[in-house]
Every structure is written in C-alpha cells, then in structure tokens.
Amino acid sequence: MKEKPNIILFITHDQGQFLGCYETPQTTKSLYTPNIDRLAENGVRFTNYFCTAPQCSPSRGSLMTSLYPHQNGLMGLVNLGWTLPENNKTLPMYLRENGYNTYLLGLQHESKDASTLGYDYVSKRVKDYKYSTKRMEDEYLKFFEERENEDNPFFVNIGTIENHRPFVIWSDPVDPKFVSVPQFLPDDEMVREDIGLFYGVINNVDLAIGTIINCLQKVGLRKNTLFIYTTDHGSPFPKAKCTLYDPGIKIALIMNCPELDFVSGGKSIDYMISNIDLLPTLLDLVGAKKPRNIEGISFLPVLENKFGNFRKEIYTEKTFHEIYDPMRSIRTEKYKYIRNFTSSDTLYQMPLDIQRGLSGKFLIDKIKKPRSEEELYDLENDPNEQENLVNNSNYQKIVLELRQKLLNWMLKTNDPLLKGTIEPQNGVRYKKNENN
C-alpha cells in the first residue's frame, strides 16, 4: 500500500446538492444517482458545505487557492476576461511539493492557460462542450489503467461540462412526473419540465462515476484512493446560481476512501464548512505543513471526531458574472445577512442561460421588483429566504451584529469593494445590474 492515498477530485458544474442522497429545502430526494449515493453510503456526506461564490470561476479559484475571490484576484468568469493571477499557489502545486504526481483531466475554469495551474500533466485542451462524461469516458479509463504501477501517489482533477445548461445537449430528460420541485421554486409545469431536463444530465454523470469506480477496482486502485465528489456552486435555476441565497451557495461534498476510516462508514457531517477548507484538509491528510496566508481551516479533526465545533460563520461573495453586481454575505446557523452594493430593479440576477430555460421564462417577469440594499433572513423559521427582516424591529440587534461582522471580514481580507467600484480584468466592459 502506498503511504499516501491517491486523490481524485471530480467536480461538476451547477449542481448544488441535487443528488439522491441529499434532502434539504434546496433540493429534494427524488433523483436516481445510485453510484454517487453509494459513495456517500460508504463514505462521508457533508450537509452544510458552501462555496465562496455562486459562479464557476470564482468558486473554483477559491477551491484551488484557499482564498476568497477578492483575495486571489479571480472575481469573474474566465470566458469573460478573467484569469487566476500566476502569483497564486494552487492545490496541485502544494501536492507536487509533497510527493504527488498531479494531473488535470478535462475541464478547468480558473485560468486562460491551464499550464499555469501547477499540474504535471494537462489533458488536451478542447472546447468546453467536449468535456462531457460521454466524450471523456475512454480517457478516464485509459488514465486509471496507466496508473496501476505508478510509484508516486497521484492527484487528478476531473472536470466535466455537466451539469451546465443547455441540458438537452448532454442527455435525455427524466419524465416530469418523477420530479420533486424544491421549495425555493414554484411547482409549475414549466419548472417541472426544466428540472426533468436537469435530472437527466445528473443521471449521466452518475453513470460515469460508476464506470470510474469499476475501473479503479479492476486495476487495484480503489482501496487506497480518496474519491472526492463536489461541484462549483448552486443549481442552474432562478434564485440559485448567481445569488447568495442558500440554493446558490450550498453544494454537495462527498468523500470516500475504503482504507481511511475517517472517510468511510457512511457518516454525515452537519457543520458549516466552506470550499476554501478543502485545500488545507487535504494537505493535513497527507502530512503537509499548513501554508501561510490562506483562509481555509482543515476539517480533518472533524472527520476524526477530535473537534467539537467548526465555523460559526460562512462568508460568500459575488462581484462579476455577465454583469457587475457586487454583493457580500455572512451566514450563521440561524441567520443570513446580505449587503448589495449596487441597486437593481430585480430581486436577484438571473443569468442568460437560466433566462433561456423553462423555469427562467416562467419567472423572469415575476422578479421585477426593486432589490433592498440589505437583506436579513431567519433561516430557522424561513429556510427559503422569503421574508427580508432587515427593517423588522425585532431583529435590529442581529442586523447590527452581522453588518459589523461582515464589515470586519471585508477589512481583514482587504476587500477592494470597500474602496469603491472594482474594475474588471483585461478591460472587459460589463453592464451594471440589468437583468440581462
């Protein structure tokens, strides 16, 4: 047995917690994902895992650097002019220093040039849509078959284009009658059909996971391989992706390794954890020193039942997507406070890909109401974040406390938003707060 486990990081797009093994106000337990569910049943499932940002590139940049987007400089999408500055140290760089061979297999959205991210090997670069699990399956199998006799442990980041819209490109839909609509969306025929399309894509990814697991068993790598299944941000539906509401920032994380007791056995971890915490956890797990100047906290003690508590607050942010729409938030177990730094004539941004979908078409006119500068939600009594309590006299103490904590965090992390409008990288022009 190798002294250190192999590590597979399998990351999808836009999935939130839409899996058969999750049931929360943000998703519903009506999906058929037996292969991923089996990883959770025999591993560890995280129920309160959050991304730092509800957009692809900023969230992935945080996972790779253990820094918030405004710290590492990746505050917008790579396909809209942004890239992770090369002065950042990444997860594959850290693992290389600790004896790992590192590989990128498929999609990445942190840099315009994947060679800057620190991998020993980067698979052939093609257009994003060609990174679907069906197109990449042979490459997955070839990769693991070639690792059978590798002396060093390996780290491989497998990125896939699913579950991004348009869903119909990747798979056949699930019959809407088998769909369960999550509480944050209206139970309408168009919404059901849209979710059915989404379910079909997720089913495809689950089949790919089953294929990979079978290959790992065949070549003798399964027992000493840590399989991590996660996604970049919330689901591609209104009031989810591109918002700081829980459907936009609450995501799946499943970890499984048969030879490591603390990531096996079907445990569920309910502590609030951020995706900036994954990097220090993996380094802690392989015996590496904790890097300086990162924001993440290792949750290995939580996995080993040596820690009584974890994060009291989760901080999230959005600055750029298709528009410049800066906002910051703090979330505790009981409350969520959001500060919107620009005005808007819609309650939340609905990205173009969602607008073009069935649920977006149904809701686009229904969200045309002015957005409040500040928002406060009582998550215990209002988990779907429907009633803004920022002006409720009974909650003013909470508003003041969270407002100050958010400001303190922005000061501590040197958030450029405190100095005024943030300029985009590479001169790309962005519209401001139009629901475009």
C-alpha positions in Angstrom: 0.0 0.0 0.0 1.2 3.5 -0.8 1.9 5.6 2.2 -0.3 8.4 0.9 -3.6 7.9 -0.7 -4.3 8.7 -4.4 -6.7 11.6 -4.7 -9.5 12.1 -7.3 -11.3 15.4 -7.3 -14.3 15.0 -9.5 -16.0 18.4 -10.0 -19.2 19.2 -11.9 -20.9 22.4 -12.9 -24.0 24.0 -11.3 -25.2 21.0 -9.2 -25.8 22.4 -5.8 -27.0 19.4 -3.7 -29.1 17.8 -6.4 -28.3 14.1 -5.7 -30.3 11.2 -4.4 -28.5 11.2 -1.1 -29.5 14.9 -0.2 -32.8 16.2 1.0 -32.9 19.8 2.1 -35.1 22.9 1.3 -32.6 23.5 -1.6 -33.1 20.1 -3.2 -35.4 17.1 -2.9 -34.7 13.4 -2.6 -36.2 12.3 -5.9 -33.1 11.7 -8.0 -31.7 8.4 -9.0 -28.0 8.5 -8.5 -27.1 5.1 -7.2 -23.3 5.2 -7.8 -22.8 8.6 -6.2 -25.2 7.7 -3.4 -23.1 4.5 -2.8 -20.0 6.7 -2.3 -21.9 8.6 0.4 -23.4 5.5 2.0 -19.8 4.1 2.4 -18.0 7.4 2.9 -18.8 10.8 4.3 -21.5 13.3 3.2 -21.4 17.0 4.1 -24.8 18.5 4.5 -23.7 22.2 5.1 -20.9 22.6 2.7 -20.7 26.0 0.9 -18.9 27.6 -1.9 -17.3 31.1 -1.6 -19.1 32.4 -4.7 -22.2 31.3 -6.7 -20.3 31.5 -10.1 -18.0 29.0 -11.7 -14.5 30.6 -11.9 -14.5 32.5 -8.6 -15.7 29.4 -6.7 -13.2 27.1 -8.4 -10.4 29.6 -7.8 -11.2 29.5 -4.1 -11.1 25.7 -4.0 -7.7 25.8 -5.8 -6.1 28.5 -3.6 -8.0 28.5 -0.2 -8.6 32.2 -0.7 -11.7 34.3 -1.3 -12.1 35.5 -4.9 -11.4 39.1 -4.0 -8.1 37.9 -2.4 -6.8 35.7 -5.2 -8.0 38.1 -7.9 -10.4 35.8 -9.7 -13.7 37.7 -9.3 -15.3 36.9 -12.7 -15.5 34.3 -15.4 -12.5 33.1 -17.3 -14.6 33.2 -20.5 -15.3 36.9 -19.8 -11.8 38.2 -19.5 -10.7 36.9 -16.0 -7.9 34.6 -15.1 -6.3 33.4 -11.8 -3.1 35.6 -11.4 0.0 33.5 -11.5 1.3 34.7 -8.1 -1.3 32.3 -6.5 -0.2 28.9 -5.2 -2.6 26.2 -6.1 -3.7 22.8 -4.7 -1.7 20.8 -7.3 1.4 22.9 -6.6 1.2 22.1 -2.9 0.6 18.4 -3.6 3.5 18.2 -6.0 5.7 19.5 -3.2 4.5 16.6 -1.1 5.3 13.8 -3.5 2.3 13.7 -5.7 2.1 13.4 -9.5 -0.6 15.8 -10.5 -3.0 15.7 -13.4 -5.8 17.7 -14.9 -8.3 15.6 -16.9 -10.9 17.7 -18.7 -12.5 21.0 -17.7 -10.9 23.8 -15.7 -12.2 27.4 -15.4 -9.6 29.0 -13.2 -7.1 30.2 -15.9 -6.9 31.1 -19.5 -3.8 28.9 -19.7 -4.1 25.6 -17.8 -0.3 25.2 -17.8 -0.1 28.0 -15.1 -2.1 25.9 -12.5 0.7 23.6 -11.5 -0.2 20.2 -12.9 2.4 17.8 -14.1 0.2 16.8 -17.0 -2.8 18.6 -18.6 -5.0 16.7 -21.0 -5.5 18.0 -24.5 -7.4 21.4 -24.4 -10.6 21.4 -26.4 -13.8 23.5 -26.4 -15.7 23.1 -23.1 -18.6 21.2 -24.5 -16.3 18.4 -25.5 -15.6 17.6 -21.8 -18.8 15.8 -21.3 -18.6 12.5 -19.4 -19.6 10.5 -22.5 -16.8 12.1 -24.6 -14.2 11.7 -21.9 -15.0 8.2 -20.7 -12.3 6.5 -22.7 -9.8 9.0 -21.4 -10.9 8.4 -17.8 -10.4 4.6 -18.2 -7.0 4.9 -20.0 -5.8 7.3 -17.3 -6.5 4.9 -14.4 -5.3 1.8 -16.2 -1.9 3.6 -16.7 -1.7 4.5 -13.0 -1.7 0.8 -11.9 2.0 0.6 -11.4 2.8 4.3 -10.7 5.3 4.6 -7.8 4.1 8.0 -6.5 0.6 8.8 -5.3 -1.4 10.7 -7.8 -3.8 13.7 -7.7 -6.2 14.0 -10.6 -8.7 16.8 -11.1 -11.5 15.6 -13.3 -13.6 18.4 -14.6 -16.7 17.9 -16.7 -19.1 20.3 -18.5 -22.2 18.8 -16.9 -24.4 19.8 -15.3 -24.4 23.1 -17.2 -27.2 24.3 -19.4 -28.4 23.7 -22.1 -29.3 20.3 -20.6 -30.7 18.8 -23.8 -27.1 18.8 -25.3 -25.9 16.2 -22.8 -28.8 13.8 -22.2 -32.4 12.8 -22.4 -34.8 14.3 -19.8 -36.5 12.5 -16.9 -40.3 12.4 -17.1 -41.6 15.4 -15.1 -43.9 13.2 -13.1 -40.9 11.7 -11.4 -39.6 15.2 -10.4 -39.9 16.8 -7.0 -39.8 20.6 -7.0 -37.6 22.1 -4.3 -39.2 24.6 -2.0 -37.4 27.7 -3.4 -39.1 27.2 -6.8 -42.8 27.3 -7.7 -44.4 24.0 -8.5 -45.3 24.8 -12.1 -45.5 22.6 -15.2 -42.7 24.5 -16.9 -40.5 24.3 -13.8 -41.1 20.6 -13.5 -40.1 20.0 -17.2 -37.0 22.1 -16.6 -36.0 20.1 -13.6 -36.6 16.9 -15.5 -34.1 18.0 -18.1 -31.6 18.7 -15.3 -32.2 15.3 -13.7 -31.3 13.6 -17.0 -27.9 15.3 -17.1 -27.2 14.3 -13.4 -28.0 10.7 -14.3 -25.3 10.7 -17.0 -22.7 11.9 -14.5 -23.7 9.2 -12.1 -23.2 6.6 -14.8 -19.7 8.0 -15.4 -18.9 7.7 -11.6 -19.9 4.1 -11.7 -17.6 3.4 -14.7 -14.7 5.1 -12.9 -15.3 3.2 -9.6 -15.4 -0.1 -11.5 -12.2 0.7 -13.3 -10.4 1.6 -10.0 -11.5 -1.8 -8.6 -10.3 -3.6 -11.7 -6.8 -2.1 -11.7 -6.4 -2.4 -7.9 -6.5 1.3 -7.0 -9.9 1.6 -5.3 -8.9 0.8 -1.7 -6.2 3.5 -1.4 -7.9 6.2 -3.5 -9.7 9.1 -1.9 -12.6 9.9 -4.1 -14.0 13.4 -3.7 -17.2 14.4 -5.5 -18.2 18.0 -5.5 -19.5 20.9 -7.6 -18.7 24.6 -8.1 -21.9 26.3 -6.9 -25.6 26.1 -6.7 -28.1 24.8 -9.2 -28.9 26.5 -12.5 -32.3 27.8 -11.6 -33.8 31.1 -10.6 -32.8 32.3 -7.1 -29.9 29.8 -7.1 -26.9 30.3 -9.4 -25.5 33.8 -9.2 -27.3 34.6 -5.9 -26.1 34.4 -2.3 -29.2 32.6 -1.2 -28.6 29.0 0.0 -29.6 27.4 -3.3 -26.8 29.4 -4.9 -24.0 28.7 -2.4 -24.9 25.4 -0.7 -23.2 22.5 -2.5 -22.5 18.8 -2.4 -19.4 17.3 -1.0 -18.8 13.5 -0.7 -15.5 11.9 0.3 -14.8 8.2 0.2 -11.7 6.1 0.8 -12.0 2.4 1.9 -8.6 2.3 3.7 -9.2 5.6 5.6 -11.6 5.0 8.5 -12.4 8.7 8.9 -13.8 9.0 5.3 -15.7 5.7 5.3 -18.6 4.2 7.1 -21.5 6.3 5.9 -21.0 9.4 8.2 -22.9 12.7 7.8 -21.1 15.9 8.7 -23.5 18.8 9.6 -21.0 21.5 10.5 -20.8 24.6 8.3 -17.8 24.2 6.1 -16.5 26.3 3.1 -14.8 25.1 0.0 -11.8 27.1 1.0 -11.4 24.5 3.7 -10.8 21.6 1.3 -7.2 22.5 0.4 -5.8 22.6 4.0 -7.8 19.5 4.8 -6.1 17.5 2.0 -2.7 18.9 2.9 -3.3 17.9 6.6 -4.4 14.5 5.5 -1.2 13.8 3.5 1.0 15.2 6.3 2.0 18.5 4.6 2.6 21.7 6.5 -0.2 24.2 6.6 0.6 27.0 4.2 0.8 30.6 5.4 -1.6 33.3 4.1 -4.6 31.1 3.3 -8.1 31.5 4.7 -9.2 27.9 4.9 -9.3 25.7 8.0 -8.6 22.0 7.9 -11.6 19.9 8.9 -9.6 16.7 9.3 -10.2 16.9 13.1 -13.9 17.0 12.4 -13.6 13.8 10.3 -11.5 12.2 13.1 -14.1 13.2 15.7 -11.5 15.3 17.5 -13.2 18.6 17.1 -16.4 19.8 18.9 -17.3 22.6 16.5 -16.2 24.3 13.3 -17.1 27.5 11.6 -19.5 29.9 13.3 -19.9 31.9 10.1 -19.6 31.4 6.4 -18.7 34.3 4.1 -19.7 34.5 0.5 -19.4 37.0 -2.3 -20.3 37.9 -5.9 -18.7 40.6 -8.0 -18.8 39.8 -11.7 -20.8 37.4 -13.8 -22.4 38.6 -17.0 -22.9 41.9 -15.2 -21.2 43.8 -12.4 -23.3 43.0 -9.4 -21.2 43.2 -6.2 -22.6 41.7 -3.1 -21.2 40.1 0.1 -22.9 38.0 2.8 -22.4 36.4 6.2 -24.3 33.2 7.1 -24.6 31.7 10.6 -26.6 28.6 11.5 -29.6 30.8 12.3 -29.3 33.9 10.0 -28.1 35.2 6.7 -27.2 38.9 6.1 -26.6 40.1 2.5 -25.2 43.5 1.5 -26.0 44.6 -2.1 -23.5 47.3 -3.2 -25.5 48.4 -6.2 -29.2 48.9 -6.8 -31.3 46.7 -9.1 -34.8 46.7 -10.4 -35.0 42.9 -10.0 -34.9 40.9 -6.8 -31.9 38.9 -8.0 -29.8 38.4 -11.1 -31.0 35.7 -13.5 -28.1 34.7 -15.8 -28.7 34.3 -19.5 -28.5 30.5 -19.5 -31.3 30.4 -16.9 -33.4 33.0 -18.6 -33.4 30.9 -21.7 -34.6 27.9 -19.8 -38.2 27.0 -19.0 -38.1 28.0 -15.3 -36.4 31.3 -16.2 -39.1 32.1 -18.8 -41.7 31.4 -16.2 -40.2 33.6 -13.5 -38.4 36.4 -15.4 -41.3 38.9 -15.1 -42.2 37.8 -11.5 -38.9 39.1 -10.0 -39.1 42.6 -11.4 -39.2 44.4 -8.0 -36.6 46.7 -6.5 -33.9 44.9 -4.5 -33.1 46.0 -1.0 -29.7 47.3 -0.1 -29.6 44.9 2.8 -31.3 41.6 3.4 -31.7 39.5 6.6 -33.2 36.1 6.8 -34.2 33.9 9.7 -33.0 30.6 8.4 -34.6 28.5 11.1 -38.1 29.9 10.5 -37.6 30.8 6.8 -35.2 28.4 5.2 -36.2 29.5 1.7 -35.3 33.1 2.4 -38.6 34.6 1.5 -39.1 37.4 4.1 -36.5 40.1 4.4 -36.3 41.1 8.0 -33.8 43.9 7.8 -36.3 46.5 8.8 -38.1 44.4 11.4 -37.7 46.0 14.8 -37.4 42.6 16.5 -34.2 41.8 14.5 -32.3 45.0 14.7 -29.7 43.7 17.1 -29.0 40.8 14.7 -28.7 43.2 11.8 -26.2 45.4 13.6 -24.1 42.4 14.7 -24.0 40.8 11.3 -23.4 44.0 9.4 -20.4 44.7 11.6 -19.0 41.2 11.3 -19.3 41.4 7.5 -17.5 44.7 7.5 -14.8 43.3 9.8 -14.3 40.4 7.4 -14.0 42.7 4.4 -11.5 44.8 6.2 -9.5 41.8 7.4 -9.4 40.3 3.9 -8.7 43.6 2.2 -11.7 43.6 0.0 -11.3 46.1 -2.8 -15.0 46.7 -2.8 -14.5 48.9 0.3 -12.7 51.4 -1.9 -15.4 51.7 -4.5 -16.2 50.2 -7.9 -14.0 47.2 -8.9 -12.6 47.4 -12.4 -12.7 44.2 -14.5 -9.6 42.4 -15.6 -8.3 42.9 -19.2 -10.6 45.8 -20.0 -13.8 43.8 -20.5 -16.9 46.0 -20.3 -19.7 44.9 -18.0 -23.3 46.2 -17.7 -24.4 47.2 -14.3 -27.4 45.5 -12.6 -29.6 44.9 -15.6 -31.3 41.5 -15.7 -29.7 40.7 -19.0 
